[in-house]
């Protein structure tokens, strides 16, 4: 009997052949099968402390239900050991597939071996799971582009490309050190900011520019608030900070809280440019109010849809839709990935969130 995991390997070979044929001017179309023989999908999300992950979980469940699947949704509450135990339970319950947004990208090798032994395919959701061969597909946004959009906003708002102003001060924040996306966000931002740091148009007063010096464990807002307060006390007693690179809205709100406690947000001491990510409701309101300057919108409804379509393809024997099979290596294997594109949002275009029904006008009041 051919196992589902063996079938996945066969599908990967078929997909590669299809790409080759397509490059030669031919095309291969996968057959369609009815998904009425539904199964149960286990969904492991990292935390309930962030608005976006609550929305992710709800969206994945709703999409699976619309496709005829049952689901079991669990939240690890930022504890890698809890998440590993939850996934082990899902494996023992005999789910047909797993969608996992890892808390610690390197902590799931053992439990995913159990999933592989039970012939359960694994979709790595938003965060690439590292150090295991037992992850079949990865679905996420173009995370380097997220970082580039944050950096681009700072460059444009400060007019750095004109070369006339400055030097400007900036402090750098990064995400959790155990989240693989943190490096992609940082690398994307630094690809654009580095030339201005080298030319001294941008100056990091603290000198903290290396990734391992600026991470924020679990993307925690209060942790970011404390670090920003410490930076202001030590490095900005006689000058102001002009920009803060923040990779995520929760971190941004922590940074802004520290800034306002230090007297920023007045006519004499305006808030610096503060970036963000995820278009969380409180941060969009902050942008409208003229506090947070920017966020990167990732339509997680589309991410959920992409993940559930991957599951449906796998469980019905179709060739999954992927964009890239070589560039996302998890340390053990190249993981096929389906990527979505993010969008930069600021005060000039936030109404796009209303027009595409992500928020209502009433919510943003």
C-alpha positions in Angstrom: 0.0 0.0 0.0 1.3 3.5 -0.9 1.3 5.8 2.2 0.2 9.3 2.0 3.7 10.6 2.6 5.0 8.4 -0.2 2.2 9.9 -2.4 3.4 13.4 -1.4 6.9 12.5 -2.7 5.4 11.2 -5.9 3.3 14.4 -6.3 6.5 16.4 -5.8 8.1 14.5 -8.7 5.1 15.0 -10.8 5.0 18.7 -10.0 8.7 19.0 -11.0 8.0 17.2 -14.2 5.0 19.5 -14.9 7.2 22.6 -14.4 9.8 21.2 -16.8 7.1 20.4 -19.4 5.7 23.9 -19.0 9.1 25.4 -19.6 9.2 23.5 -22.9 5.9 25.0 -24.0 3.7 22.2 -22.8 1.3 22.1 -19.9 0.0 19.5 -17.4 -3.3 19.9 -15.7 -3.9 18.0 -12.4 -7.2 16.1 -12.2 -9.9 17.2 -9.8 -11.4 15.0 -7.1 -14.4 15.4 -4.8 -13.4 16.3 -1.2 -16.6 15.0 0.2 -14.8 12.2 2.0 -13.7 14.7 4.6 -11.3 14.1 7.4 -10.1 16.0 10.5 -7.3 18.5 10.4 -5.3 19.5 13.5 -4.4 23.2 13.8 -1.7 24.3 16.3 -1.5 28.1 16.7 1.1 29.8 18.9 -0.7 32.2 21.1 -4.0 33.8 22.1 -2.2 37.0 23.2 -2.1 38.4 19.7 -5.2 39.5 17.8 -3.8 38.2 14.5 -3.4 34.6 15.7 -7.0 34.5 16.9 -8.1 35.6 13.5 -5.8 33.0 11.8 -7.3 30.2 13.9 -10.8 31.2 13.2 -10.2 31.7 9.5 -8.5 28.3 9.1 -11.4 26.5 10.9 -14.0 28.3 8.8 -12.3 27.5 5.5 -11.9 23.9 6.4 -15.5 23.7 7.4 -16.5 25.1 4.0 -14.5 22.4 2.3 -16.2 19.7 4.4 -13.5 19.0 6.9 -13.6 18.8 10.6 -10.9 20.5 12.7 -9.4 20.6 16.1 -7.8 24.0 17.0 -5.3 24.4 19.9 -3.3 27.3 21.1 0.1 26.8 22.7 0.0 30.1 24.7 3.7 30.9 23.8 5.0 27.7 25.5 6.9 25.4 23.1 6.5 22.4 25.5 2.8 22.9 25.6 2.6 23.2 21.9 4.6 20.0 21.4 2.3 18.1 23.8 -0.8 19.4 22.0 0.6 18.2 18.6 1.4 14.8 20.1 -2.2 14.6 21.3 -3.5 15.5 17.8 -1.3 12.8 16.3 -2.7 10.2 18.8 -6.2 11.3 17.9 -5.5 10.3 14.3 -5.9 13.7 12.5 -5.5 13.4 8.8 -3.2 16.5 8.4 -1.6 19.1 10.6 -1.3 22.9 10.1 1.3 24.2 12.5 2.4 27.8 13.3 5.4 27.0 15.5 6.3 28.9 18.7 9.8 27.6 18.7 10.9 26.7 15.1 13.4 24.2 16.3 11.5 22.3 19.0 9.2 20.1 17.1 11.5 17.4 15.6 10.4 14.7 17.9 6.7 15.1 17.7 6.8 15.6 13.9 8.6 12.2 13.7 5.5 10.8 15.4 3.4 12.5 12.8 5.5 11.0 10.0 5.3 7.6 11.5 1.5 8.0 11.6 1.5 9.1 7.9 0.2 12.6 8.8 1.3 15.4 6.4 2.4 18.7 7.9 1.9 22.2 6.7 4.2 24.8 8.3 2.0 27.9 8.7 3.6 31.4 8.4 6.7 30.3 10.4 9.0 27.8 8.8 9.6 24.8 11.1 13.4 24.0 11.2 15.6 21.0 11.7 13.3 18.2 10.5 12.6 16.4 7.3 9.0 15.9 8.4 7.5 19.1 7.2 5.8 18.8 3.8 4.9 22.3 2.7 5.3 25.9 3.9 2.7 28.7 3.4 3.6 32.2 4.3 4.0 35.8 3.1 7.2 37.1 1.4 8.8 38.0 4.7 11.8 39.7 3.3 9.4 42.0 1.5 7.7 42.8 4.8 11.1 44.1 6.1 11.7 46.0 2.9 8.4 47.7 3.2 9.1 48.8 6.7 12.5 50.1 5.8 11.1 51.8 2.6 8.6 53.7 4.8 11.4 55.1 7.0 13.5 56.0 4.0 10.7 57.9 2.3 9.4 59.7 5.5 12.9 60.9 6.3 13.7 61.8 2.7 17.0 59.9 2.9 17.3 59.4 -0.8 17.3 63.2 -1.3 20.5 63.2 0.7 19.7 66.7 2.0 18.6 66.1 5.6 20.1 64.4 8.6 21.8 62.8 10.1 18.8 61.1 11.7 18.8 58.8 14.7 17.2 55.4 14.6 16.8 52.4 16.9 16.3 48.9 15.7 13.9 46.2 17.0 13.5 42.6 15.8 11.2 39.8 16.5 11.6 36.6 18.6 14.9 34.8 18.3 13.2 31.4 18.1 11.0 32.5 15.1 12.6 31.8 11.8 10.7 34.8 10.2 12.7 37.2 12.4 15.8 36.9 10.3 13.8 37.4 7.0 12.2 40.6 8.3 15.5 41.9 9.6 17.5 41.0 6.4 14.8 42.6 4.3 15.0 45.9 6.3 18.7 46.0 6.5 19.1 45.5 2.8 17.6 48.9 2.3 18.8 50.7 5.5 22.5 49.6 5.5 23.7 52.1 2.9 22.3 55.0 5.0 23.9 53.6 8.1 27.2 53.3 6.3 26.9 56.9 5.0 26.0 58.1 8.5 22.7 59.6 7.3 21.2 57.2 9.9 22.8 56.7 13.2 22.0 54.1 15.8 23.0 55.9 19.0 23.0 52.7 21.0 25.2 50.9 18.6 22.9 47.9 18.7 22.6 46.8 15.1 23.3 43.1 15.2 20.3 40.8 15.2 21.2 39.0 18.4 21.2 42.4 20.2 17.8 43.6 19.2 15.4 40.6 19.3 12.2 40.6 21.4 11.4 37.2 22.9 7.9 36.0 22.0 7.3 39.4 20.1 6.3 40.7 23.5 5.1 44.3 23.7 6.1 44.9 27.4 9.6 43.5 26.7 9.9 46.0 23.8 8.6 48.8 26.0 11.3 48.2 28.7 14.1 48.0 26.1 12.9 51.3 24.5 12.7 52.9 27.9 16.3 51.8 28.7 17.5 53.1 25.3 15.9 56.5 25.9 17.4 56.8 29.3 20.9 55.8 28.3 21.3 57.3 24.8 18.7 60.0 24.3 18.8 62.2 27.4 20.0 65.3 25.4 18.5 64.5 21.9 15.5 62.8 20.3 15.1 59.6 18.3 13.8 60.1 14.7 12.8 56.6 13.8 12.2 53.2 15.2 12.3 50.1 13.0 9.7 47.8 14.6 8.8 44.5 12.9 5.4 43.9 14.5 2.5 46.0 15.8 2.6 44.6 19.3 6.2 45.6 19.6 5.4 49.0 18.1 2.7 49.7 20.7 5.2 48.9 23.5 7.8 51.2 21.9 5.2 54.0 21.6 4.2 53.6 25.2 7.8 54.1 26.3 8.2 57.1 24.0 5.0 58.8 25.3 6.2 58.1 28.9 9.4 59.9 28.0 7.5 63.0 26.8 7.2 62.3 23.1 4.0 63.1 21.3 3.9 66.8 21.9 4.4 69.8 19.6 7.8 70.3 21.0 8.8 66.6 21.0 6.9 64.8 18.2 6.8 61.0 18.0 9.4 59.4 15.8 8.5 57.3 12.8 7.5 53.9 14.1 6.9 51.0 11.7 4.9 47.8 12.3 3.4 44.6 10.9 0.0 42.8 10.9 -2.4 45.7 10.7 -3.8 44.9 14.1 -6.9 47.0 15.0 -5.3 49.0 17.8 -2.3 49.8 15.6 -4.4 50.9 12.7 -6.3 53.2 15.0 -2.9 54.5 16.2 -1.9 55.2 12.6 -5.2 57.1 12.0 -4.5 59.1 15.2 -1.0 60.0 14.0 1.0 57.9 16.4 2.3 54.7 14.8 3.4 55.7 11.3 3.1 52.5 9.3 2.2 48.8 9.4 2.5 46.0 6.9 -0.8 44.4 6.1 -0.8 40.6 5.6 -4.3 39.4 4.7 -4.4 36.4 6.9 -7.7 35.4 5.4 -5.7 34.7 2.2 -3.0 32.9 4.2 -5.6 30.7 5.8 -7.2 30.0 2.4 -3.8 29.0 1.0 -3.1 26.6 3.9 -6.5 24.9 3.7 -6.2 24.6 -0.1 -2.8 22.9 0.4 -4.4 20.4 2.8 -7.3 19.7 0.5 -4.9 19.1 -2.4 -2.9 16.7 -0.3 -5.8 14.8 1.0 -7.5 14.5 -2.4 -4.4 13.6 -4.3 -4.0 16.8 -6.4 -0.7 18.5 -7.0 -0.4 21.4 -4.5 0.1 24.9 -5.8 3.6 26.1 -4.8 5.8 29.0 -5.9 9.2 27.8 -4.9 10.8 24.5 -4.2 14.4 25.4 -3.5 14.9 28.7 -1.6 13.4 27.8 1.8 15.7 25.3 3.4 14.9 24.4 7.0 18.4 23.0 7.7 17.4 19.5 6.6 15.5 19.9 3.3 14.2 22.4 0.8 10.5 22.9 1.8 8.1 23.7 -1.0 6.5 27.1 -0.3 3.4 29.0 -1.3 4.0 32.7 -0.8 1.6 35.7 -0.6 2.5 39.4 -1.0 2.2 41.9 1.8 1.1 45.6 1.5 2.4 48.7 3.3 -0.3 50.7 5.1 -0.1 54.2 6.5 -2.4 57.2 7.1 -2.7 57.8 3.3 -4.1 54.4 2.4 -5.5 52.7 5.5 -9.0 52.9 4.0 -8.0 49.9 1.8 -8.6 47.8 5.0 -12.3 48.9 4.8 -12.7 48.5 1.1 -11.5 44.9 1.2 -13.7 44.2 4.3 -10.8 43.5 6.7 -12.2 46.1 9.1 -15.4 48.1 9.0 -15.4 51.9 9.2 -17.1 51.6 12.6 -14.3 49.5 14.0 -11.7 52.1 13.0 -13.5 55.0 14.7 
